[in-house]
Amino acid sequence: MKLVNEDSVIFAEKQYTKRELFESVCNQLAKSGILSDASEVVKQLLEREEISDTRIDDLIAMPHCESSAVIFPKIILVNCRKFPIFWDHDVMVTGTVFLFIPTSDADEIKEIPHFVKKLADPDVTKELFESDNRTQFIADVHSFERR
């Protein structure tokens, strides 16, 4: 199973709160067999947010958790440019990169640090989440992965 594929890209189709976004993404992943317990992962994501802000720049957040409820490692990119999400109080984000990491030693986990390291550059994240077109966004993600 690839960490990032076409199913990894979501375009927000309505306004979400942070909790609603977490629930929507986790429920989708539970239906596809990536998570064994969506509500447990939502709880863990929210607990992680309380420890420290997961924004990596002014407009992009990287919520993440390592959990036994994660069956397969997965990266989910949510483009919410049309419907920015209130992240904390008056702070909005237009893109999120979810990292779901199992407590196992799956080989795919080794790909995560490489992917995350690229996202440390704010210019890269702004460029990546610039598109309002799903096809172009997916092409940009694949181009980003090859860098």
C-alpha positions as CSV (number, residue, x, y, z in Angstrom):
1,M,0.0,0.0,0.0
2,K,1.4,3.4,-1.0
3,L,1.6,6.1,1.6
4,V,0.3,8.7,-0.9
5,N,-2.0,7.8,-3.8
6,E,-5.1,9.4,-5.4
7,D,-7.2,8.4,-2.4
8,S,-4.8,10.4,-0.3
9,V,-6.0,13.7,-1.7
10,I,-9.2,15.3,-0.4
11,F,-10.7,18.6,-1.4
12,A,-12.8,20.1,1.3
13,E,-16.3,20.5,0.0
14,K,-17.7,22.5,2.9
15,Q,-16.6,24.4,6.0
16,Y,-15.3,22.2,8.8
17,T,-14.1,22.7,12.3
18,K,-10.9,21.1,13.2
19,R,-12.7,18.3,15.0
20,E,-15.2,17.7,12.1
21,L,-12.3,17.5,9.7
22,F,-10.5,14.9,11.9
23,E,-13.7,12.9,12.2
24,S,-14.4,13.0,8.4
25,V,-10.9,11.9,7.5
26,C,-10.7,9.2,10.2
27,N,-14.1,7.8,9.3
28,Q,-13.1,7.6,5.6
29,L,-9.9,5.8,6.6
30,A,-11.8,3.4,8.9
31,K,-14.1,2.5,6.0
32,S,-11.1,1.7,3.8
33,G,-9.4,-0.4,6.4
34,I,-6.5,1.9,7.3
35,L,-7.8,2.5,10.8
36,S,-9.4,0.0,13.2
37,D,-11.1,2.7,15.4
38,A,-11.8,6.1,13.9
39,S,-13.0,7.7,17.2
40,E,-9.8,6.6,19.0
41,V,-7.6,8.1,16.4
42,V,-9.7,11.4,16.4
43,K,-9.2,11.5,20.2
44,Q,-5.4,11.0,19.8
45,L,-5.2,13.7,17.1
46,L,-7.0,16.1,19.4
47,E,-4.8,15.2,22.3
48,R,-1.7,15.8,20.2
49,E,-3.1,19.2,19.2
50,E,-3.4,20.2,22.9
51,I,0.3,19.4,23.4
52,S,1.4,21.8,20.8
53,D,0.2,23.5,17.6
54,T,0.8,21.3,14.5
55,R,0.9,24.1,12.0
56,I,4.1,24.0,10.0
57,D,3.6,27.5,8.6
58,D,0.9,30.2,8.6
59,L,-1.5,28.3,6.3
60,I,-0.6,24.6,6.5
61,A,-1.1,22.1,9.5
62,M,0.3,18.6,9.9
63,P,-1.9,16.8,12.4
64,H,-0.4,13.4,13.2
65,C,-0.5,10.4,15.6
66,E,1.1,7.1,16.2
67,S,-1.5,4.6,17.3
68,S,-2.2,0.9,17.5
69,A,-5.6,1.8,15.9
70,V,-3.6,2.7,12.7
71,I,-3.4,-0.6,10.7
72,F,-1.4,0.8,7.7
73,P,0.7,4.0,7.6
74,K,-1.0,6.7,5.5
75,I,-0.5,10.3,4.5
76,I,-3.7,12.3,3.7
77,L,-3.5,15.8,2.1
78,V,-6.6,17.9,2.5
79,N,-6.9,21.0,0.2
80,C,-9.2,23.4,2.0
81,R,-8.4,26.6,0.1
82,K,-12.1,27.1,-0.8
83,F,-13.2,26.4,2.8
84,P,-10.4,27.4,5.2
85,I,-10.5,25.7,8.6
86,F,-10.4,27.6,11.8
87,W,-7.5,25.8,13.4
88,D,-7.2,27.6,16.7
89,H,-9.4,30.6,17.7
90,D,-8.9,33.1,14.8
91,V,-6.1,31.1,13.0
92,M,-7.1,29.6,9.6
93,V,-5.4,26.9,7.6
94,T,-5.9,26.2,3.9
95,G,-4.1,22.8,3.8
96,T,-3.6,19.9,6.1
97,V,-1.2,17.0,5.8
98,F,-2.3,14.1,8.1
99,L,0.2,11.5,9.1
100,F,-1.2,8.3,10.4
101,I,1.5,6.0,11.8
102,P,1.0,2.5,13.2
103,T,2.9,1.3,16.2
104,S,4.3,-1.5,14.1
105,D,7.5,-1.5,12.1
106,A,5.9,-1.4,8.6
107,D,8.4,-0.7,5.8
108,E,6.3,2.2,4.5
109,I,7.0,4.1,7.8
110,K,10.5,4.8,6.5
111,E,9.1,6.9,3.7
112,I,7.4,9.4,6.1
113,P,10.5,11.3,7.3
114,H,11.6,11.9,3.7
115,F,8.1,13.2,2.8
116,V,7.9,15.4,5.9
117,K,11.4,16.8,5.5
118,K,10.4,18.2,2.1
119,L,7.3,19.9,3.7
120,A,9.6,21.8,6.1
121,D,10.0,24.4,3.4
122,P,7.1,26.9,3.5
123,D,7.5,27.7,-0.2
124,V,7.0,24.0,-1.0
125,T,3.8,23.8,1.0
126,K,2.4,27.0,-0.4
127,E,3.1,25.7,-3.9
128,L,1.7,22.3,-3.2
129,F,-1.6,23.6,-1.8
130,E,-2.0,26.4,-4.4
131,S,-4.2,24.4,-6.8
132,D,-8.0,24.6,-6.7
133,N,-8.1,21.8,-9.3
134,R,-8.1,18.1,-8.1
135,T,-6.3,16.7,-11.2
136,Q,-3.6,19.4,-11.0
137,F,-3.3,19.0,-7.2
138,I,-2.7,15.2,-7.6
139,A,-0.1,15.9,-10.4
140,D,1.6,18.4,-8.1
141,V,1.7,15.9,-5.2
142,H,3.3,13.3,-7.5
143,S,5.8,15.9,-8.8
144,F,6.5,16.8,-5.1
145,E,7.1,13.2,-4.2
146,R,9.8,12.8,-6.9
147,R,11.8,15.8,-5.8
